[in-house]
Amino acid sequence: MGAAAEAAVLEVATLHPVLTDVARQVGGDRVKVTALVPEGGDIHHFAPTTADVKKLATVKVVLAAGKHMENYLDKLGSNLTGGQRIVEVGKPIPSLKIEGGDGALFMCCPAHAQGAIDPHWWNSIDNMQRASRVVAEAFADADPEGKSVYKANAAAFSARLGGLKKWAKAEFSVIPANRRKLATAHLALSYFAKEYGFRLVPVQGLNHNVAPTSPELVKAVEVIRTQGVGAVFPEQGVNSKYLAQLAKETGVKVGGELVADGNGTGPLATFEAAFAHNVRTITAALKP
């Protein structure tokens, strides 16, 4: 066995790909991470199976996003008999409400309607820095001997994130205030928008789970024109057919795909890579 395998003394599980990344950053070689939601997994429609629960038999800490993202936590907790602690990482992070205009919905999950809490807290550098500290504390509680390791790893991760935020602000400086409008359907970027001075513009028809109706497409065209939107941004897996139609009707630019659910794949599987990708994509589409 290698040194890393020998050093891993704490077993944890994650219910979100972003938390898998944070757990590995904070835990380092001292922690073994089991990702119940795999890279690229659909966080909105995941529910743990009996097989998943069995994987938690030797786990000490289960990391959840919180803010009602996982509506199955109570049921999961009742099925855990090994004293595992479920930590809702987003719980102590200040919440924002979904504010995207009248009738704005999360097209992926309409229950998250206008005025509800936006559960996508990870789309913020500040929040991810908070999350690293929450995770470090949770790991230290379960493994007191590793406290200094977790604290140091969280600090190093947080420092890198601070550099990423500084870089993002410099990138966005080329976008005038009147062009800082993020036109998406899945309103998952409230925390991002607040951090960098953007306004969310809901455009139905950009979603990959729900095909837009003709009235929705008409409404989308109206929104794009009246709001002076410079570009519309799909998310991973969007049906490009509808985007092409919107672009034809409005002449608006179609930006690159954004990673908003924290479930990027391949080179965009880590938070830092996905965040940098989003910054570059938005800047390229909205700069004059």
C-alpha positions as CSV (number, residue, x, y, z in Angstrom):
1,M,0.0,0.0,0.0
2,G,1.1,3.5,-0.7
3,A,1.6,6.3,1.8
4,A,-1.7,7.9,0.9
5,A,-3.6,4.8,1.5
6,E,-1.9,4.2,4.8
7,A,-2.5,7.8,5.9
8,A,-6.2,7.7,5.2
9,V,-7.8,7.4,8.7
10,L,-11.2,9.1,8.1
11,E,-13.9,7.8,5.8
12,V,-16.4,10.4,4.5
13,A,-19.1,10.4,1.9
14,T,-20.5,13.3,-0.3
15,L,-23.9,14.0,-1.8
16,H,-22.7,16.6,-4.2
17,P,-19.7,16.7,-6.7
18,V,-18.6,20.1,-5.4
19,L,-18.4,18.7,-1.9
20,T,-16.4,15.8,-3.2
21,D,-13.8,18.3,-4.4
22,V,-13.9,20.3,-1.1
23,A,-13.5,17.1,0.9
24,R,-10.5,16.0,-1.1
25,Q,-8.9,19.5,-0.9
26,V,-9.4,19.7,2.9
27,G,-8.9,16.1,3.8
28,G,-5.9,15.4,1.6
29,D,-4.3,12.0,2.0
30,R,-5.8,11.7,5.5
31,V,-9.4,11.2,4.2
32,K,-11.0,8.6,2.0
33,V,-13.9,10.1,0.1
34,T,-16.9,8.1,-1.3
35,A,-18.9,10.1,-3.8
36,L,-22.5,9.0,-3.8
37,V,-23.3,11.5,-6.6
38,P,-20.6,10.8,-9.2
39,E,-18.8,13.4,-11.4
40,G,-21.4,15.0,-13.6
41,G,-24.3,13.5,-11.6
42,D,-27.7,15.1,-11.6
43,I,-28.0,16.7,-8.1
44,H,-31.6,17.7,-8.5
45,H,-32.9,14.2,-9.2
46,F,-30.6,12.0,-7.1
47,A,-31.9,9.9,-4.3
48,P,-29.8,7.4,-2.4
49,T,-30.6,3.7,-3.0
50,T,-30.3,0.8,-0.6
51,A,-26.9,0.1,-2.2
52,D,-25.8,3.7,-1.5
53,V,-26.8,3.4,2.2
54,K,-24.7,0.2,2.5
55,K,-21.7,2.2,1.2
56,L,-22.0,4.4,4.3
57,A,-21.5,1.6,6.8
58,T,-17.9,2.6,7.7
59,V,-18.3,6.3,7.0
60,K,-18.0,8.8,9.9
61,V,-19.1,12.0,8.1
62,V,-21.6,12.6,5.3
63,L,-21.4,16.0,3.5
64,A,-24.6,17.4,2.1
65,A,-25.1,20.8,0.3
66,G,-28.1,21.7,2.5
67,K,-30.5,24.6,1.9
68,H,-33.1,22.0,1.0
69,M,-31.1,20.8,-2.0
70,E,-31.3,17.2,-0.7
71,N,-35.0,16.6,0.3
72,Y,-34.2,13.1,1.3
73,L,-31.8,13.8,4.3
74,D,-34.3,12.9,7.0
75,K,-35.0,9.6,5.4
76,L,-31.3,8.9,4.8
77,G,-30.5,9.8,8.4
78,S,-33.1,7.4,9.7
79,N,-31.5,4.6,7.7
80,L,-28.0,5.2,9.1
81,T,-27.2,3.1,12.1
82,G,-23.5,3.5,12.5
83,G,-23.4,6.9,14.2
84,Q,-22.6,8.8,10.9
85,R,-22.9,12.5,11.1
86,I,-24.7,14.3,8.3
87,V,-23.2,17.8,7.8
88,E,-25.2,20.3,5.8
89,V,-22.3,22.4,4.6
90,G,-24.4,25.2,3.2
91,K,-26.5,25.6,6.4
92,P,-24.3,28.3,8.0
93,I,-23.8,30.2,4.8
94,P,-26.1,33.2,4.4
95,S,-29.0,32.5,2.0
96,L,-30.1,34.4,-1.0
97,K,-33.6,34.3,-2.4
98,I,-34.4,33.6,-6.1
99,E,-35.0,37.0,-7.7
100,G,-35.4,36.8,-11.4
101,G,-38.5,38.6,-12.3
102,D,-42.2,37.7,-12.2
103,G,-42.9,34.1,-12.7
104,A,-39.2,33.1,-12.6
105,L,-38.7,29.4,-11.9
106,F,-36.0,26.9,-11.7
107,M,-36.9,25.0,-14.9
108,C,-35.1,21.9,-13.6
109,C,-37.2,21.9,-10.4
110,P,-40.2,24.2,-10.5
111,A,-40.7,23.8,-6.7
112,H,-37.8,26.2,-6.3
113,A,-39.9,29.2,-7.4
114,Q,-39.6,32.9,-7.2
115,G,-38.9,34.0,-3.6
116,A,-37.6,30.7,-2.4
117,I,-34.1,30.2,-1.2
118,D,-31.5,29.6,-3.9
119,P,-29.7,26.4,-2.8
120,H,-26.8,26.8,-5.3
121,W,-24.6,28.5,-2.7
122,W,-21.4,27.1,-4.2
123,N,-21.5,29.6,-7.1
124,S,-19.5,32.0,-5.0
125,I,-15.9,32.1,-4.0
126,D,-16.7,33.6,-0.6
127,N,-19.1,30.8,0.1
128,M,-16.7,28.1,-1.0
129,Q,-14.1,29.6,1.4
130,R,-16.7,29.3,4.2
131,A,-17.5,25.8,3.1
132,S,-13.8,24.7,3.4
133,R,-13.8,25.9,7.0
134,V,-17.1,24.1,7.7
135,V,-15.7,20.9,6.3
136,A,-12.4,21.3,8.2
137,E,-14.3,21.6,11.4
138,A,-16.5,18.6,10.7
139,F,-13.4,16.5,9.8
140,A,-11.6,17.7,13.0
141,D,-14.6,16.7,15.1
142,A,-14.5,13.2,13.7
143,D,-10.7,13.0,13.7
144,P,-9.2,15.3,16.4
145,E,-5.7,14.2,15.7
146,G,-5.9,15.5,12.1
147,K,-7.2,19.0,13.1
148,S,-4.0,20.8,12.2
149,V,-3.9,19.1,8.8
150,Y,-7.5,19.9,8.0
151,K,-7.1,23.5,9.1
152,A,-3.9,24.0,7.0
153,N,-5.4,22.3,3.9
154,A,-8.6,24.5,4.2
155,A,-6.4,27.6,4.5
156,A,-4.4,26.7,1.5
157,F,-7.5,26.0,-0.6
158,S,-9.1,29.2,0.6
159,A,-6.0,31.2,-0.4
160,R,-6.1,29.7,-3.9
161,L,-9.8,30.7,-4.1
162,G,-9.0,34.2,-3.0
163,G,-6.6,34.4,-6.0
164,L,-9.3,33.1,-8.3
165,K,-11.7,35.7,-7.1
166,K,-9.2,38.5,-7.7
167,W,-8.6,37.2,-11.2
168,A,-12.4,36.9,-11.9
169,K,-12.9,40.6,-10.9
170,A,-10.1,41.6,-13.2
171,E,-11.6,39.6,-16.1
172,F,-15.1,41.1,-15.5
173,S,-13.7,44.6,-15.4
174,V,-14.0,44.8,-19.2
175,I,-17.8,44.3,-19.1
176,P,-19.7,47.6,-18.6
177,A,-22.4,47.6,-15.9
178,N,-25.2,47.8,-18.5
179,R,-24.1,44.6,-20.1
180,R,-23.8,42.6,-16.9
181,K,-27.0,40.6,-17.4
182,L,-26.9,36.8,-17.2
183,A,-29.7,35.4,-19.3
184,T,-30.3,31.8,-18.2
185,A,-33.3,29.6,-17.5
186,H,-32.1,27.7,-14.5
187,L,-31.7,30.6,-12.0
188,A,-28.7,29.0,-10.2
189,L,-26.4,32.0,-10.2
190,S,-27.8,34.3,-7.6
191,Y,-24.7,34.1,-5.4
192,F,-22.4,34.5,-8.4
193,A,-24.4,37.5,-9.6
194,K,-24.3,39.3,-6.3
195,E,-20.6,38.7,-5.9
196,Y,-19.7,40.2,-9.3
197,G,-22.4,42.7,-10.0
198,F,-24.6,40.9,-12.5
199,R,-28.4,40.8,-12.8
200,L,-30.2,37.6,-13.6
201,V,-32.6,37.6,-16.5
202,P,-34.8,34.4,-16.7
203,V,-35.2,33.1,-20.2
204,Q,-37.4,30.0,-20.5
205,G,-36.4,27.7,-23.3
206,L,-32.8,27.3,-22.3
207,N,-33.4,24.2,-20.1
208,H,-32.4,20.7,-21.0
209,N,-35.0,18.9,-18.9
210,V,-38.2,20.7,-20.0
211,A,-38.9,21.5,-23.7
212,P,-40.3,25.0,-24.0
213,T,-43.7,25.6,-25.4
214,S,-44.4,28.1,-28.2
215,P,-45.7,30.7,-25.7
216,E,-42.6,30.3,-23.7
217,L,-40.4,30.9,-26.7
218,V,-42.4,34.0,-27.6
219,K,-41.9,35.2,-24.0
220,A,-38.2,34.4,-24.3
221,V,-37.9,36.5,-27.4
222,E,-39.7,39.4,-25.6
223,V,-37.5,39.2,-22.6
224,I,-34.3,39.2,-24.6
225,R,-35.4,42.2,-26.6
226,T,-36.9,44.3,-23.8
227,Q,-34.0,43.6,-21.3
228,G,-31.3,44.4,-23.8
229,V,-29.7,41.1,-23.3
230,G,-26.3,40.8,-24.9
231,A,-26.1,37.0,-24.8
232,V,-28.0,33.9,-23.6
233,F,-26.2,31.2,-21.7
234,P,-27.2,27.6,-21.8
235,E,-26.1,25.1,-19.2
236,Q,-24.6,21.7,-19.7
237,G,-26.7,19.4,-21.9
238,V,-29.0,22.1,-23.3
239,N,-31.0,21.4,-26.4
240,S,-29.3,23.7,-29.0
241,K,-32.3,23.5,-31.3
242,Y,-34.2,26.0,-29.1
243,L,-31.2,28.3,-28.7
244,A,-30.7,28.4,-32.4
245,Q,-34.3,29.4,-32.8
246,L,-34.0,32.2,-30.1
247,A,-30.8,33.4,-31.8
248,K,-32.5,33.6,-35.2
249,E,-35.5,35.4,-33.8
250,T,-33.6,38.0,-31.8
251,G,-30.1,38.2,-33.3
252,V,-28.7,37.7,-29.8
253,K,-25.4,35.9,-29.3
254,V,-25.5,32.4,-27.8
255,G,-22.8,32.2,-25.2
256,G,-20.9,29.0,-24.3
257,E,-22.3,26.5,-21.8
258,L,-22.0,27.3,-18.1
259,V,-21.5,24.9,-15.3
260,A,-24.0,26.1,-12.7
261,D,-24.8,22.9,-10.7
262,G,-21.2,22.2,-9.7
263,N,-21.2,19.0,-11.6
264,G,-18.8,19.6,-14.4
265,T,-17.0,16.6,-16.0
266,G,-13.5,15.9,-17.3
267,P,-11.3,19.0,-17.1
268,L,-14.2,20.9,-15.5
269,A,-14.8,18.5,-12.7
270,T,-13.2,20.6,-10.0
271,F,-14.8,23.8,-8.6
272,E,-11.8,25.9,-9.6
273,A,-11.8,24.7,-13.2
274,A,-15.5,25.1,-13.6
275,F,-15.6,28.5,-12.0
276,A,-12.7,29.8,-14.2
277,H,-14.5,28.3,-17.3
278,N,-17.7,30.2,-16.4
279,V,-15.8,33.5,-15.9
280,R,-14.1,33.1,-19.3
281,T,-17.3,32.1,-21.0
282,I,-19.3,35.0,-19.7
283,T,-16.5,37.6,-20.4
284,A,-16.1,36.4,-23.9
285,A,-19.8,36.7,-24.7
286,L,-20.6,40.0,-22.9
287,K,-17.5,42.2,-23.4
288,P,-18.0,45.0,-26.0
